[in-house]
Amino acid sequence: MIDVVALDGDDTLWHSENQFVMTQQRFTELLAGHVDKASLDARLLERERENLELFGYGVKGFTLSMIETAIEVTEGRVDTADIKAIIDNAKEMLQHPVDLLDGVEDTVRRLVEDHRVMVITKGDLFHQESKLARSGLSELIWEIEIVAEKDEATYQRILTRYDIDPATFVMVGNSVKSDILPVLALGGRAVHIEYETTWEMEHAEADKTADGYWELDTIRDLPELLAKL
């Protein structure tokens, strides 16, 4: 029997990655006179990977990595107007309305009838709290965990903190790396709902035959799946 249903935030409950994609496209256009798109994308990804331990996930770390990359590829000659444009794009991302995925609100309302529902999401604390508050879902959620990383150690701390038996716990999210593999390794269950775009650093493969693993096309099908369990 499933007791606790944990939901990822970005790209599971609301759209997020498409904003990063759009902002990175603007970044590419901004620096088109200095470097080709493929090289710029590679440099930015490398800088994001190196900066992750310092800045963490989210818009602010992404922005700092863009600024650092711009300085590097222009050999320090990047115009201050371009730096301002990068910062303005970041502010736009932070202020962007929360756009729930299709079927999310109805599904969450159905889930809370039979389960304790929590959100486990990673990223900037202030931004994630803001998105949850603006989503209209926070009043339905039992507990909210905003974490720096989603690995086995993090999930184990959460399970221990709330005295949750892994066998009665299911994590639902769009990232195999962050939402699926660590939970399965701890004896929990996991449901993957693929989003239209996946960040390069979140790519991973799941064993589709693993016990406790399911794939759904839409979150609307989640209550029916859980009812069968």
ABEGO torsion letter per residue (X at the ends): XBABBBBBBBGAABBAAAAAAAAAAAAAAAAAAABBAAAAAAAAAAAAAAAAAAAEBEAAAAAAAAAAAAAAAAGGABBAAAAAAAAAAAAAAAABBBBBBBGAAAAAAAAAAABBBBBBBBEBAAAAAAAAAAAGAAAABABBBBBABBBAAAAAAAAAAAGBBAAABBBBBABAAAAAAAAAAAGBBBBBBBBABBBAAABBBBBAABBGBBBBABAAAAAAAAAAX
